[in-house]
Amino acid sequence: MADIFDLFKQIAGKEEAPKEPITWLIVGLGNPGDKYRLTRHNAGFLTIDYLAERCGVRIDRAKFHALCAEATVGSHRVLLIKPQTFMNHSGLAVQEAAAFYKIPTDHILVISDDISQAPGKMRLRRKGSAGGQKGLNDIIECMGSDAIPRLRMGVGAKPHPDFDLADWVLSTFPKSELDLLTGTFESARVGIGKVLDGDFDGAMQICNSYAPPAHDI
């Protein structure tokens, strides 16, 4: 019979294989708190929550002024991030996480709302201006570069020009429009996977050409 101390040594020697390093940040933008959960401005939070669910993780670890979760998407180790600083100061969380993991800007994918597109549409871009999205703008300013990939989820334009923009983006989706938004999530997930694999053109083809099924329109 093996000595009990030898057994302890064998158990202690069986260390877990080291995890692959984090190579991407995937950032969903929104405002924290239940009252904002289903508002237009939280399209990024809702999308990344879907991605987390499909990855089998929960974004609930408090770090970097955000809620985070490590996940595996395809063969890539990523950090899923939901900044908790409110939308206009989203850059702080991204800046801190990028510095900690030494992530370059072209490996930071930001998911945000987009009032220039209807619910059920989305737009993926490699870089560019914030287009008026203040969370994305703060990230660009904090990182000192606009070479940040972004997936913009359509939430619909203001009903008329005089409607206050803040009131609009903080308004709650009606069920019909929420269904259109959530209907994009699986295609967004597939597109994000292609971005991580380096196939940005393939990702753009999936995301930018997506159209809701006819019965949802």
N, C-alpha and C positions, 0 to 999 in steps of 0.2 A: 504493500500500500504506500502510495506517495506521501511523503512528509507534508503536513498541512502547510508548513511555511513555504515549501516548494510550490504548492498550488497557489498561494497568495502571490508569489513572485511571478508565476505565469500569467495570472489575471492582471496584475499591475503592468506587466510588459505588453499587454494587448491594448495599445493606444489606438484611438480612432484615427483613421486616415485624415490627414489635414484637408480642410476644405479649399476649393479653388478660390483665388482672390476675387473680390468684387471688382468687376470691370466696367459696369454701367450703373448709372443712377437713372431710375425712372420716377419722375416726379409728377404727381397729380395735384393740380391746384384747386383750391376751394377755401371756404371759411369753416372753422371748427364750430361745433355746437349743433344740437338737434334742430334748432329753428332754421338753420341754413341747409340742412341735409339734402332736400330735394329742390333747391333753388337753381336757377340757370347758372349762376356763378360756380356751382359745385359740380359741374359736368366732369371736371378732371378727377375730383375725389371719387365720383361714382364709377368712372371708367377704371381707375386703378384698383378700386375695391373688387371689381369683377375679375381683373387680372390676378389679384391676390387669391381670390377664391379658387380660380382655376389652377393656381400654383399650389394650393393646399396650405396657405399661410394666412395669418391675420396681421394686419398692420397696426400693431399695438405697443411697440417698444418705444418709449420716450427717449429721444436723443436728437441732437442737432436742432433744437427748437422745432421738432417735428415728431410725428409718429412714423416708425420705420418697420420694415421687415426684410430680412434676407430671403431671397427666393432663387430658384433655378428656372430659367426660361430657356427651353431647348438645352443647349450645352453651356449656357452662360450663367454665371453667378451675378446677381443684380441686387441693388438695394432699392426697395420700393419706399417712396417718401411722400408723406402728406404734411406739408408745413402747417404748423399750428399758430403762426404769427398773424393770421388774417391775410387776405389776398395781397394787399399792397406792399407787404414786407416779406414776400415769399423768398426773396433772394438770400436772406440770412441763412436759412436752413440748407439751401443748395450749396452756398459758398462753404459752409462748415463741413458738410459731408464730402464735397469734392476735394477739399484740402486734406481731410483725414484719410481718404482712400486714394488720393493722388489721381483723380479722374479728370481727363481733359474735357474741354467743353463739347467736343464732338461725340463724347460718350455720355452726354446728359440728354435724356429725352424728356421733354416737358409736355404734359397733357393738360390742355386748358379749354375753357369755353370760347365760343366764337359767335358773336352776334351777326356776323356777315353771312352766315350760312344757316339754312333751315335745319330744324331737328331732323335727324336721319341722314345727315350729310357730315362729312369730315374732310379735313385737309391736312396732309403731311408735307412738311417742308424741311430742308436741311438747315436753313439759316434764314435770317432776314430781320426786319423790324418787328416790334411787338404788335403793330397794328392796333394800338389803343388798349391792348390787354395789359392792365397795370401789374399783375403778378408776373407775367412774362417780362415786362419792361424792367421790373426790379431785379429779376434774375440776370438779365442782360447787363444792367448797370453794375451789379455786384460782381459778376464774373468778368466784366470788362471785354465782352465779346458778344456779337450776335450770331456767331457760328454755333448755335445750339439747336439741334433738331427739335421740332415741335409738332405735336399732333393736336389739331384744333377741332373740337367737337361742336357741331352746329347746335345753337340754342335758339335761333330765331332773332329777327330784327325787331326793334321797337315798333309798336303798333302804329305810331305816328310820330313825326319829327319832334313835336313838343313834349313827348313823354320823357320824363326824367330817366337818364340812363342808369343811375344807381338803383332807382326803384325797379327798373326793368330786370337787371341782372340779379337782383335780390328777390325777385318774384318766384313763386313756386310753379313748377311745370304743371299744366293740366295733364290728366292721365294720357290723353291721346299723344301729346308731344313727348312725354316721358317714355312711352312705349316706343316711339320712333328713335329716341336717343339710345335706349337700352338695346334696341335691335341692331345697333352698329357695333356693340361691344365685342362680339366674337370676331368680326372682321378686323377690328382694331387690334385685338390680341394676335391674330395671325400676322398682321402687318408689322406689329412691334417685333415679333419673332424674326421676321426677315430683316428688319433694321439691325438687330443684334448680330445677325449672320453676315452682315455686310452687303446685303442685297437691297439697297435703298430704292433703286428703280422698281424692283418687284414689289416692295412695300408700298410705294406711291401708287402703283397700278391698282393694288388691292384697296387701299384706303380712299384714294381720290376719285375712284370710279364707282364706289359703293353707292347703290340706290336702294331705298326701302322696297320690299316686295309690293306689288301693285295693290294688294288688298289692305296694306297699311297706309296707303296714301289717301 
